[in-house]
Amino acid sequence: MKLSEFKFELPQELLANHPSPNRDESRMMVLHRDSGKIEHRIFKDILEYFDDGDVMVVNDTKVFPARMYGNKEKTGAKIEVFLLRELNKDIHLWDVLVDPARKIRVGNKLYFGESDLVAEVIDNTTSRGRTIKFLFDGSDEEFYKTINDLGETPLPKYIKREAEPEDKERYQTVYAKNVGAVAAPTAGLHFTKEVLKRLEIKGVDVAPVTLHVGLGTFRPVDVEDLTKHKMDSENFMVPGATAEMVNKALDNKKRVCSIGTTTMRALESSVSANSRLKPNDGWTDRFIFPPYDFKIANSLVTNFHMPESTLLMMTAAFGGYDLVMKAYETAVKEKYRFFSYGDVMLIL
């Protein structure tokens, strides 16, 4: 398929700048692949679509406050440092993006507020990418606390406002556990403790995988021929207990629902020879676009995505290109809210 086939007009006012007042009261469009029927519900109604023995697979990655601001040695110029991933824990070596990048060269030092934290630029990786080494005398615990105190919630750039205190909680799923993401697995933001409890009472199992979402998830596709686009690698893990739970549901012809496209990437990167889920721990750069034969999940919960995004492409691969593009047309007409803090779609 071609990039231009995923273009649609998205009015700016439909981009959600704030979360809905209550997580589980976002609007939910339900898409039935067998009949093409579209329903308009709210998220907490999701319980009506799942039964005893069904499994929901969630991504339990936890977002860390990846956006920091430092000052350049000598000039004092303010520099945004966006932490991407830790390369070496022992010497606090990190991959980062810097802005403005033209001012930051190998050997430069950056100072962070009134803290004792200093970073030295070790290498240039891309036009904006740098490898930096934090110089810090305290324990690991003190180092991560300092990062936590100085960093900001890394809201996507399209949200045209500063991060607010409530974002620390709302740009995080209620089941977030393993620190390592620079962006939230947004389909999971709609779950509350109450919804999870009611699923448990109903006999629906909730099984975790971990995929640490990187900025590559949102990197624009800049080639018309989708086969030429390369995804950034992301670290993921599928525990044995999750594989067992999912395979039991598949054997019993039950629903296996992927909560989000990041979860789906982890599942599809861990398929055994007999089309079952296998435990795994590694990196994936899998890019899913139509046509694609999904092996594990038979239902999907996902937010409304941006035009021409890899996330929309995966959604179209799962729901069927024509049906999903029709649903997006309906979503714009019905004024659904889009992207990270927006509304949600359930595809059955």
N, C-alpha and C positions, 0 to 999 in steps of 0.2 A: 504493500500500500504506500501511498504518497503522503508526505507531510501536509500538503494543502487540503487533503480530505478530512483533516481534523480541525479545520478552521471554522469558527462560528462567531457571531457578534455577541460580545458580552458587555452589557452596560456597566460602567464603572461603579454605579451605586449598588450593584449586586455583590460586590466584593465585601465580605464581612470583615469589618474593622475591629469588632468586639464579639466575644462569645455571646450566645443566648443567655438570658438570666439563669435558666436551669439547664444543666447538661442534657438531661433526658427529655427535654421538651423542644428540641430542635425539630424542624419538619423532616419527615421521612417519605421519600418517594419509593414505592414498592413496584418493582418491574418483574413481571412474570414472563419468562422466556418462552414457555410453551404456548401461551395464548396471545402474548403481546399486550396484555392488559396492564394499565398503569393505575396505581392507587395512590392517594395522598393521605398520609397518616402522620403521627408524631413518633419520635424514636421509642418511647417507652412501650408502644404497641408491638414492638419486635417480639415480645413474649408469645404473641398469638401465632407466630409462624414456626415455632420450634417446640419439640416434644421430648419426652423421655428417651435417652439414648443418643440424641443429637449432640454434636460437639461444635463449640465455637473456639476457633484458634485465635489467640490475641498476641500482639507484639508487646512484650513487657519491658522494652528498652526505656531508659529514663533520660530525659533531656537535661544536659548540664548548661549552666549559664555561660554560653560560649562567646558572647560578644563583650570584649573588654576595651577600655580606652587607656592608652599610655601616652607618655610624652617623650619626645626624642631628646637624647643627650645633647647638651650645648644649645640647640635652637629652641627646645621646649615645644616644638610643633606637636599638635594633638594628632595621634594616630589610632585608628580603629584596628584592633587585632581580633580576628575571628578564629577561635580555636577549632580546628577540624578534627585532629586525632593525635593521641599521645603515641609517639614512636618508641620512646624508651623511658620507662618509669623511673629507673635508677638515677638517670641524669636529667630528668624533666625536659626531654626533647620532644617538641611538638611540630606538627604540620599546621600552618596557619595561613589565613588570607590577611593582607594588610591594605589599608586605604587611608590616605593616598599612597599608592605603591611606589610612585616615582621618587619619593623622598627616602625610601628605606633600602639601604644597601648592606651587603655582607660586612660584618664588623660593627655596625651601629648598635647602640644600646638604647633600650626603652625602659622608662621608669613608670611605675603604676601608683598614682596617688601618693598618700602619706605612708604607704606600706613599705616593707623591706624588699618587695618583689622587683627584681630587675630581669630583663630578658636581653640576650645577645643574639643578633641575627647571624646564623651559621651558613645558610645557603639560600640561593634563589631557585625556586622550583618551577614556577610559571610566571606570567606577567604580574599577577597579584600574589602568587604563592611564595611563602618563605618557610624555611625551617628555622625555628628559634629554640634557644636553650634558656630555660629559666634558671637564674642564679638565686638560690634560696637556702638559707642555713638550717631551717627548722625541720621537723619530722614530716613524713608523708601526709599525716593527718592535718598538720598545720598548713602545709602547702595547699591541699585541696580545699581547706576551709577558707584560705586567702582567696583562691580562685572563685570560690562560691560567693564570698563577700563582695569581691570587686566586679564580678561578671554580671551581665544583664541577660534576661531571658531572650534567646535569639529569635525574636519574631521575624517572620519572612519580610523581606524588604518592601513588598507591595503594601503592607499595613502602614499607612501614612501617619504614624503617631509613635511617641516614645513608649517603651515598655513600662507598664504600670505594676504596682505591687500585686494586683490580682492575677496578672499573667503568670507569675511564678507557680501558682496553683492550677490555673485554668489551661495553660499550655503544657499540660502533663496529664497522662491518663491516671485514673484512680488506682490502677494496678501496676504502675511503673515501678521497676525494681532494679534493673541492671543499667548503671550509668554508662552512657557512651554515645547518645544521639545529639545531633546539633539541630534537629527538627523533630517535631512530634509526629508519631504515627496517628494522623488526625481522625481516622474513622473511630478510634478508640476513645476519643474525647467525649463522646456522647454517653458513655456508660457511667452509671452511678453505683455506689455500694448497694443501693436498694434493688436496682435492676439485676445486678449480679446475684443477689440473694434470692430474688424471685426465680431466676433461671435455675439456680441450684435446687430450690424446692420443687421445681417442675421436672427435675432430672436431667437438665441440660448440662453437660460437662463443659467447663472452660479450661482450655489447655494452652500453656504459654510456649511461644518460641521467642527468640531474641534476634532482631536485626537492627543494628545501630544505623539509624538513618543519617546519611551524609547529604551535603548540599547538592551532590550529583543528581539526586532524585528530582531536583527542580531545575537542573541545567537545561536551557532551551535546546531543542533539536534544531540544528542549522543545516541539515541536508534534506533534500526533497525525497531521496530514496532512503527509506527507513532502514534498509539492510546495512547501510553504511554508518549508522549512528552507533556510538560505543558508550555504554553506561559506565559510570565510575563503580569501582568495587566497594562493596559494603560487607562488614563483618557480621556473621550470623551464627546462630546455634539452635539446633532442634534437639531437645532432650529426649531420651529413650521413653520416658513415661508419656510424653505427648504423642510420639510415634505410635505407641501401643494403643492409646485411647482413640486416635484417629483411625487406625487400621481396623480396630474392632467396629467402629461406626460404619466404615466402608463395607466391611464384611456383612454387616447386618442391614445394609441398604438404608442407612440413616443419613441425615443431613450433616455435612461437614461445612461449616461456614468460616470463610477467611475474613477476619476483621481487618480490612485494609489491604492496600496494594503491597505494602512492605511485608506483611505476613505472607501474602500470596507469593512473593518472590522467594521467601525462605522455603515455603512448601515446595514450590516447583524446582527449587535447586537441590532437593533432597528426595528424589523419586527413585525407588529401587527398580530392578529389572522387571518385577511383576506388578508395576504400577501401584506400589504401596509406599508409605512414608517411612524413611529410614532416619535414625539419629545421625546428626551431622554437626560439624563445627568447622567453620572455614570462612571463605570469602566468596561473594557472588557478584557477577556483573551481568546477570541475565536480563535481557531486554525482551519484554513480551508485547507483541502487537499482532493484529489480525493478519492471517488466520493462525490460531494457536489451539492445540489440543491440551486442555487442562487435565491433569491426572489425579489431583487430590481433592480440592475443594469443589463442592457442587452448589455453593451459594456464596455471595460476597456482600459485605457492607463496605461502602466507600463514600467519601465526600464528593462534592461536585468540583471538578477540576478545571484548570485553565485551558483555553484553546491551544492546540498543538503540543500539549504536554505528554510526556511518557506515561503519566498516570491515566490520562484520558484514553490513551492507546490501549493500555492493559484492560481498562474497564470495557472498552469496545470489543476487545478480543473475547472477554468473558460473556458479556451480555448480547453480543451480536452487533456488528457495526450499525446497521440500519435502525435497530430498535434503540440502541443507546443514543445515537444522534437525534432521533425523534424525541427521546426522553429529555435530552438537553434543551431542545427547542421548547418543549413544554415547560421545563424548569425556568427558562428565561421569561416565558410568557406569564407563568404563575409567580414570578418574583422569588424563587428560591434563592437562598444566600450561598455564595460560592467560596471555595477554598478552605484554608485551615480552620477558621472559626465558623464555617458555614454549615449548611444543612447536609443531609445524608441520603444515600440511596441504598436500598436493599434489593439485590438481584437474586431471584429464585429460579 
